[in-house]
Amino acid sequence: TAQDRFTDEHFRHRGVYEETEHPVIGWEVVYSRPWQWSQEVELVSNRAPLMGEANEYVLCELLGRSSDEYHRLIEEGVLG
């Protein structure tokens, strides 16, 4: 079963699953990787962003919009 996979000693030993904290649902076990490298390779092991959580980063950092414009869009209800 799916539950058996989360508690399987072989999978646990290989680090197939990792625990991460989600701001809405709390701690959860997430699928990491089923393989092992001969050397350590940094992998992303955090949760997915919440809806709109990266809005400021995307608009200001990636798209080059000003902080004032970002806050104006929030005030106008365009962004949540």
N, CA, C and O atoms as CSV, one atom per row, in Angstrom:
chain,resi,resn,atom,element,x,y,z
A,1,THR,N,N,0.845,-1.193,0.000
A,1,THR,CA,C,0.000,0.000,0.000
A,1,THR,C,C,0.881,1.243,0.000
A,1,THR,O,O,2.093,1.154,0.196
A,2,ALA,N,N,0.273,2.385,-0.218
A,2,ALA,CA,C,1.019,3.643,-0.161
A,2,ALA,C,C,1.615,3.844,1.224
A,2,ALA,O,O,2.754,4.295,1.350
A,3,GLN,N,N,0.862,3.517,2.254
A,3,GLN,CA,C,1.366,3.654,3.621
A,3,GLN,C,C,2.588,2.766,3.850
A,3,GLN,O,O,3.528,3.169,4.535
A,4,ASP,N,N,2.577,1.569,3.285
A,4,ASP,CA,C,3.728,0.663,3.425
A,4,ASP,C,C,4.998,1.285,2.843
A,4,ASP,O,O,6.086,1.089,3.384
A,5,ARG,N,N,4.868,2.018,1.766
A,5,ARG,CA,C,6.047,2.639,1.163
A,5,ARG,C,C,6.669,3.686,2.079
A,5,ARG,O,O,7.891,3.830,2.123
A,6,PHE,N,N,5.828,4.419,2.811
A,6,PHE,CA,C,6.354,5.446,3.710
A,6,PHE,C,C,7.080,4.853,4.913
A,6,PHE,O,O,7.940,5.508,5.501
A,7,THR,N,N,6.745,3.639,5.277
A,7,THR,CA,C,7.364,3.027,6.453
A,7,THR,C,C,8.384,1.954,6.087
A,7,THR,O,O,8.969,1.344,6.982
A,8,ASP,N,N,8.612,1.708,4.816
A,8,ASP,CA,C,9.547,0.684,4.370
A,8,ASP,C,C,10.973,1.047,4.811
A,8,ASP,O,O,11.465,2.133,4.504
A,9,GLU,N,N,11.626,0.133,5.532
A,9,GLU,CA,C,12.971,0.382,6.055
A,9,GLU,C,C,13.995,0.648,4.948
A,9,GLU,O,O,14.874,1.497,5.101
A,10,HIS,N,N,13.880,-0.068,3.853
A,10,HIS,CA,C,14.814,0.128,2.740
A,10,HIS,C,C,14.687,1.543,2.176
A,10,HIS,O,O,15.694,2.215,1.956
A,11,PHE,N,N,13.464,1.994,1.942
A,11,PHE,CA,C,13.245,3.344,1.428
A,11,PHE,C,C,13.725,4.391,2.433
A,11,PHE,O,O,14.342,5.388,2.058
A,12,ARG,N,N,13.433,4.152,3.712
A,12,ARG,CA,C,13.855,5.107,4.752
A,12,ARG,C,C,15.368,5.211,4.797
A,12,ARG,O,O,15.911,6.311,4.897
A,13,HIS,N,N,16.049,4.086,4.725
A,13,HIS,CA,C,17.512,4.077,4.775
A,13,HIS,C,C,18.110,4.830,3.577
A,13,HIS,O,O,19.127,5.509,3.720
A,14,ARG,N,N,17.498,4.716,2.426
A,14,ARG,CA,C,17.999,5.379,1.220
A,14,ARG,C,C,17.569,6.848,1.130
A,14,ARG,O,O,17.991,7.555,0.215
A,15,GLY,N,N,16.742,7.312,2.061
A,15,GLY,CA,C,16.317,8.712,2.058
A,15,GLY,C,C,15.325,9.046,0.973
A,15,GLY,O,O,15.320,10.165,0.461
A,16,VAL,N,N,14.477,8.089,0.609
A,16,VAL,CA,C,13.497,8.311,-0.456
A,16,VAL,C,C,12.459,9.362,-0.043
A,16,VAL,O,O,11.944,10.090,-0.892
A,17,TYR,N,N,12.158,9.440,1.235
A,17,TYR,CA,C,11.166,10.396,1.727
A,17,TYR,C,C,11.806,11.345,2.730
A,17,TYR,O,O,12.714,10.965,3.469
A,18,GLU,N,N,11.329,12.571,2.749
A,18,GLU,CA,C,11.806,13.570,3.700
A,18,GLU,C,C,10.602,14.253,4.325
A,18,GLU,O,O,9.539,14.351,3.712
A,19,GLU,N,N,10.782,14.723,5.551
A,19,GLU,CA,C,9.730,15.482,6.205
A,19,GLU,C,C,9.931,16.962,5.904
A,19,GLU,O,O,11.058,17.456,5.880
A,20,THR,N,N,8.841,17.649,5.678
A,20,THR,CA,C,8.886,19.088,5.450
A,20,THR,C,C,7.668,19.706,6.113
A,20,THR,O,O,6.638,19.051,6.271
A,21,GLU,N,N,7.789,20.963,6.497
A,21,GLU,CA,C,6.665,21.638,7.145
A,21,GLU,C,C,5.944,22.525,6.149
A,21,GLU,O,O,6.563,23.325,5.448
A,22,HIS,N,N,4.638,22.376,6.094
A,22,HIS,CA,C,3.785,23.170,5.218
A,22,HIS,C,C,3.019,24.147,6.105
A,22,HIS,O,O,2.508,23.740,7.148
A,23,PRO,N,N,2.921,25.427,5.726
A,23,PRO,CA,C,2.280,26.413,6.599
A,23,PRO,C,C,0.780,26.211,6.806
A,23,PRO,O,O,0.213,26.770,7.745
A,24,VAL,N,N,0.141,25.441,5.966
A,24,VAL,CA,C,-1.304,25.227,6.108
A,24,VAL,C,C,-1.604,23.874,6.742
A,24,VAL,O,O,-2.432,23.795,7.650
A,25,ILE,N,N,-0.952,22.814,6.287
A,25,ILE,CA,C,-1.297,21.474,6.767
A,25,ILE,C,C,-0.312,20.908,7.781
A,25,ILE,O,O,-0.526,19.813,8.300
A,26,GLY,N,N,0.765,21.637,8.072
A,26,GLY,CA,C,1.736,21.176,9.067
A,26,GLY,C,C,2.796,20.270,8.456
A,26,GLY,O,O,3.131,20.386,7.278
A,27,TRP,N,N,3.314,19.369,9.280
A,27,TRP,CA,C,4.378,18.470,8.825
A,27,TRP,C,C,3.826,17.405,7.906
A,27,TRP,O,O,2.745,16.865,8.141
A,28,GLU,N,N,4.574,17.104,6.854
A,28,GLU,CA,C,4.187,16.052,5.937
A,28,GLU,C,C,5.429,15.354,5.398
A,28,GLU,O,O,6.523,15.918,5.400
A,29,VAL,N,N,5.250,14.152,4.948
A,29,VAL,CA,C,6.330,13.393,4.339
A,29,VAL,C,C,6.208,13.565,2.829
A,29,VAL,O,O,5.138,13.366,2.253
A,30,VAL,N,N,7.322,13.939,2.197
A,30,VAL,CA,C,7.312,14.156,0.755
A,30,VAL,C,C,8.305,13.221,0.082
A,30,VAL,O,O,9.292,12.810,0.691
A,31,TYR,N,N,8.046,12.894,-1.147
A,31,TYR,CA,C,8.901,12.037,-1.960
A,31,TYR,C,C,10.168,12.811,-2.298
A,31,TYR,O,O,10.086,13.937,-2.789
A,32,SER,N,N,11.307,12.245,-2.052
A,32,SER,CA,C,12.562,12.924,-2.309
A,32,SER,C,C,13.219,12.397,-3.575
A,32,SER,O,O,13.066,12.985,-4.646
A,33,ARG,N,N,13.937,11.309,-3.463
A,33,ARG,CA,C,14.609,10.723,-4.629
A,33,ARG,C,C,14.836,9.235,-4.380
A,33,ARG,O,O,15.169,8.848,-3.260
A,34,PRO,N,N,14.668,8.405,-5.380
A,34,PRO,CA,C,14.838,6.962,-5.202
A,34,PRO,C,C,16.261,6.490,-5.477
A,34,PRO,O,O,16.519,5.288,-5.417
A,35,TRP,N,N,17.178,7.379,-5.772
A,35,TRP,CA,C,18.541,6.975,-6.105
A,35,TRP,C,C,19.527,7.615,-5.137
A,35,TRP,O,O,19.184,8.532,-4.391
A,36,GLN,N,N,20.751,7.118,-5.164
A,36,GLN,CA,C,21.830,7.706,-4.395
A,36,GLN,C,C,22.979,8.029,-5.340
A,36,GLN,O,O,23.290,7.248,-6.240
A,37,TRP,N,N,23.600,9.169,-5.135
A,37,TRP,CA,C,24.746,9.586,-5.929
A,37,TRP,C,C,26.021,9.161,-5.213
A,37,TRP,O,O,26.029,8.971,-3.997
A,38,SER,N,N,27.086,9.014,-5.973
A,38,SER,CA,C,28.368,8.687,-5.362
A,38,SER,C,C,28.918,9.889,-4.603
A,38,SER,O,O,29.787,9.737,-3.744
A,39,GLN,N,N,28.423,11.069,-4.910
A,39,GLN,CA,C,28.791,12.281,-4.190
A,39,GLN,C,C,27.521,13.049,-3.869
A,39,GLN,O,O,26.494,12.869,-4.525
A,40,GLU,N,N,27.593,13.898,-2.866
A,40,GLU,CA,C,26.401,14.638,-2.470
A,40,GLU,C,C,26.000,15.648,-3.547
A,40,GLU,O,O,26.829,16.420,-4.028
A,41,VAL,N,N,24.761,15.631,-3.906
A,41,VAL,CA,C,24.194,16.573,-4.865
A,41,VAL,C,C,23.051,17.276,-4.158
A,41,VAL,O,O,22.147,16.627,-3.632
A,42,GLU,N,N,23.088,18.599,-4.143
A,42,GLU,CA,C,22.048,19.344,-3.456
A,42,GLU,C,C,20.760,19.307,-4.268
A,42,GLU,O,O,20.740,19.661,-5.447
A,43,LEU,N,N,19.699,18.879,-3.624
A,43,LEU,CA,C,18.385,18.823,-4.264
A,43,LEU,C,C,17.433,19.735,-3.519
A,43,LEU,O,O,17.612,19.994,-2.329
A,44,VAL,N,N,16.432,20.215,-4.212
A,44,VAL,CA,C,15.395,21.001,-3.565
A,44,VAL,C,C,14.542,20.057,-2.739
A,44,VAL,O,O,14.032,19.060,-3.250
A,45,SER,N,N,14.388,20.373,-1.461
A,45,SER,CA,C,13.592,19.492,-0.610
A,45,SER,C,C,12.584,20.284,0.208
A,45,SER,O,O,12.202,19.880,1.307
A,46,ASN,N,N,12.161,21.406,-0.337
A,46,ASN,CA,C,11.156,22.166,0.385
A,46,ASN,C,C,9.811,22.060,-0.327
A,46,ASN,O,O,9.700,21.486,-1.410
A,47,ARG,N,N,8.835,22.610,0.290
A,47,ARG,CA,C,7.472,22.505,-0.217
A,47,ARG,C,C,7.243,23.428,-1.409
A,47,ARG,O,O,8.035,24.328,-1.686
A,48,ALA,N,N,6.149,23.179,-2.097
A,48,ALA,CA,C,5.730,24.073,-3.172
A,48,ALA,C,C,5.174,25.353,-2.557
A,48,ALA,O,O,4.661,25.312,-1.439
A,49,PRO,N,N,5.259,26.479,-3.244
A,49,PRO,CA,C,4.731,27.724,-2.685
A,49,PRO,C,C,3.209,27.708,-2.638
A,49,PRO,O,O,2.548,27.022,-3.416
A,50,LEU,N,N,2.682,28.477,-1.709
A,50,LEU,CA,C,1.233,28.664,-1.642
A,50,LEU,C,C,0.804,29.568,-2.794
A,50,LEU,O,O,1.635,30.247,-3.396
A,51,MET,N,N,-0.475,29.576,-3.096
A,51,MET,CA,C,-1.004,30.411,-4.161
A,51,MET,C,C,-0.649,31.874,-3.891
A,51,MET,O,O,-1.033,32.426,-2.860
A,52,GLY,N,N,0.069,32.486,-4.795
A,52,GLY,CA,C,0.426,33.896,-4.684
A,52,GLY,C,C,1.619,34.188,-3.793
A,52,GLY,O,O,2.013,35.348,-3.670
A,53,GLU,N,N,2.205,33.182,-3.171
A,53,GLU,CA,C,3.303,33.400,-2.239
A,53,GLU,C,C,4.521,34.034,-2.912
A,53,GLU,O,O,5.254,34.789,-2.272
A,54,ALA,N,N,4.743,33.743,-4.172
A,54,ALA,CA,C,5.915,34.261,-4.874
A,54,ALA,C,C,5.592,35.478,-5.740
A,54,ALA,O,O,6.410,35.881,-6.567
A,55,ASN,N,N,4.415,36.065,-5.557
A,55,ASN,CA,C,4.024,37.199,-6.406
A,55,ASN,C,C,5.031,38.341,-6.373
A,55,ASN,O,O,5.422,38.854,-7.422
A,56,GLU,N,N,5.452,38.739,-5.185
A,56,GLU,CA,C,6.373,39.872,-5.087
A,56,GLU,C,C,7.705,39.553,-5.765
A,56,GLU,O,O,8.262,40.391,-6.473
A,57,TYR,N,N,8.205,38.351,-5.547
A,57,TYR,CA,C,9.456,37.944,-6.179
A,57,TYR,C,C,9.325,37.959,-7.708
A,57,TYR,O,O,10.195,38.479,-8.408
A,58,VAL,N,N,8.243,37.391,-8.210
A,58,VAL,CA,C,8.062,37.313,-9.664
A,58,VAL,C,C,7.913,38.708,-10.270
A,58,VAL,O,O,8.573,39.041,-11.254
A,59,LEU,N,N,7.038,39.519,-9.669
A,59,LEU,CA,C,6.796,40.844,-10.245
A,59,LEU,C,C,7.994,41.776,-10.108
A,59,LEU,O,O,8.359,42.460,-11.064
A,60,CYS,N,N,8.602,41.808,-8.940
A,60,CYS,CA,C,9.677,42.781,-8.699
A,60,CYS,C,C,11.045,42.289,-9.151
A,60,CYS,O,O,11.790,43.023,-9.799
A,61,GLU,N,N,11.373,41.053,-8.810
A,61,GLU,CA,C,12.711,40.552,-9.127
A,61,GLU,C,C,12.823,40.055,-10.571
A,61,GLU,O,O,13.762,40.404,-11.285
A,62,LEU,N,N,11.865,39.247,-10.985
A,62,LEU,CA,C,11.958,38.660,-12.325
A,62,LEU,C,C,11.457,39.596,-13.421
A,62,LEU,O,O,12.048,39.673,-14.498
A,63,LEU,N,N,10.365,40.308,-13.143
A,63,LEU,CA,C,9.773,41.169,-14.171
A,63,LEU,C,C,10.185,42.630,-14.051
A,63,LEU,O,O,9.850,43.442,-14.914
A,64,GLY,N,N,10.910,42.973,-12.987
A,64,GLY,CA,C,11.434,44.321,-12.848
A,64,GLY,C,C,10.425,45.396,-12.495
A,64,GLY,O,O,10.699,46.579,-12.699
A,65,ARG,N,N,9.267,45.022,-11.972
A,65,ARG,CA,C,8.277,46.028,-11.560
A,65,ARG,C,C,8.685,46.622,-10.221
A,65,ARG,O,O,9.414,45.992,-9.454
A,66,SER,N,N,8.223,47.819,-9.940
A,66,SER,CA,C,8.586,48.496,-8.692
A,66,SER,C,C,7.760,47.958,-7.527
A,66,SER,O,O,6.698,47.363,-7.709
A,67,SER,N,N,8.282,48.186,-6.334
A,67,SER,CA,C,7.563,47.799,-5.126
A,67,SER,C,C,6.243,48.565,-5.017
A,67,SER,O,O,5.235,48.017,-4.572
A,68,ASP,N,N,6.258,49.844,-5.429
A,68,ASP,CA,C,5.030,50.650,-5.406
A,68,ASP,C,C,3.959,50.040,-6.305
A,68,ASP,O,O,2.790,49.966,-5.925
A,69,GLU,N,N,4.360,49.605,-7.490
A,69,GLU,CA,C,3.392,49.000,-8.407
A,69,GLU,C,C,2.846,47.700,-7.831
A,69,GLU,O,O,1.652,47.420,-7.941
A,70,TYR,N,N,3.711,46.914,-7.223
A,70,TYR,CA,C,3.283,45.663,-6.591
A,70,TYR,C,C,2.221,45.940,-5.526
A,70,TYR,O,O,1.185,45.277,-5.489
A,71,HIS,N,N,2.482,46.918,-4.668
A,71,HIS,CA,C,1.527,47.242,-3.593
A,71,HIS,C,C,0.240,47.855,-4.149
A,71,HIS,O,O,-0.837,47.640,-3.594
A,72,ARG,N,N,0.346,48.602,-5.223
A,72,ARG,CA,C,-0.850,49.157,-5.871
A,72,ARG,C,C,-1.741,48.035,-6.398
A,72,ARG,O,O,-2.963,48.091,-6.263
A,73,LEU,N,N,-1.129,47.022,-6.996
A,73,LEU,CA,C,-1.905,45.897,-7.513
A,73,LEU,C,C,-2.608,45.132,-6.390
A,73,LEU,O,O,-3.710,44.617,-6.585
A,74,ILE,N,N,-1.988,45.057,-5.240
A,74,ILE,CA,C,-2.631,44.428,-4.080
A,74,ILE,C,C,-3.832,45.261,-3.647
A,74,ILE,O,O,-4.923,44.731,-3.435
A,75,GLU,N,N,-3.621,46.575,-3.516
A,75,GLU,CA,C,-4.697,47.476,-3.094
A,75,GLU,C,C,-5.883,47.447,-4.056
A,75,GLU,O,O,-7.030,47.559,-3.624
A,76,GLU,N,N,-5.619,47.300,-5.342
A,76,GLU,CA,C,-6.684,47.265,-6.343
A,76,GLU,C,C,-7.350,45.887,-6.443
A,76,GLU,O,O,-8.315,45.715,-7.188
A,77,GLY,N,N,-6.842,44.925,-5.703
A,77,GLY,CA,C,-7.438,43.603,-5.708
A,77,GLY,C,C,-6.996,42.725,-6.871
A,77,GLY,O,O,-7.541,41.640,-7.079
A,78,VAL,N,N,-6.005,43.195,-7.630
A,78,VAL,CA,C,-5.498,42.418,-8.750
A,78,VAL,C,C,-4.720,41.212,-8.225
A,78,VAL,O,O,-4.812,40.110,-8.766
A,79,LEU,N,N,-3.947,41.449,-7.153
A,79,LEU,CA,C,-3.174,40.382,-6.495
A,79,LEU,C,C,-3.722,40.174,-5.093
A,79,LEU,O,O,-4.236,41.094,-4.457
A,80,GLY,N,N,-3.595,38.940,-4.634
A,80,GLY,CA,C,-4.065,38.627,-3.276
A,80,GLY,C,C,-2.953,38.511,-2.303
A,80,GLY,O,O,-3.190,38.252,-1.123
